[in-house]
Amino acid sequence: MTTTAIRDRLHTYISEADDDRIKNIYDLFEDQMSPEKDWSEDEAFVAELNERVHRWETGEDKGVPIADVKANLERLKHERSARSVR
């Protein structure tokens, strides 16, 4: 099916759909309809990242090894599954 044919079918479907279906379609595609924002162009966000890196490099903030993060996540997952069994 060509893109033009798909477009025509979608237009027909949307023009005939009830309000609930229109809202569902909108929700489905909402994140794709807005233009993507490039995080690297957000000066405040980049400044925050740079500040965090600086605090980590100077030792002001301590990092956590990825192995510790993974171990904690596994422990929490195990605890949660044990609680759900009760």
C-alpha positions, 0 to 999 in steps of 0.5 A: 500500500502506498503512503498516499493510500495509507494517508487517505485511509487514516484521514477517513478513519479519523474523520469518522472515529468517535471522541474516545478513539480520537483521544486514544490515537492522539495519546498514542502519537503525542510524543512523536508529534512534538519536535524532539529537543536536543538536550545539548542545546539546553544551556541550563541542563548542560550547566547542571551536568557540568556542575555534577561532573565537577563535583564528582571529579573534585571529590565533593560528591562520591560516585557509586560503582556500577557493580554496587548499583546492580547488586542493590537493584537485585536485592530490592527486586528480590525483596519486592518479589518476596513481599508479593508472595506473602 
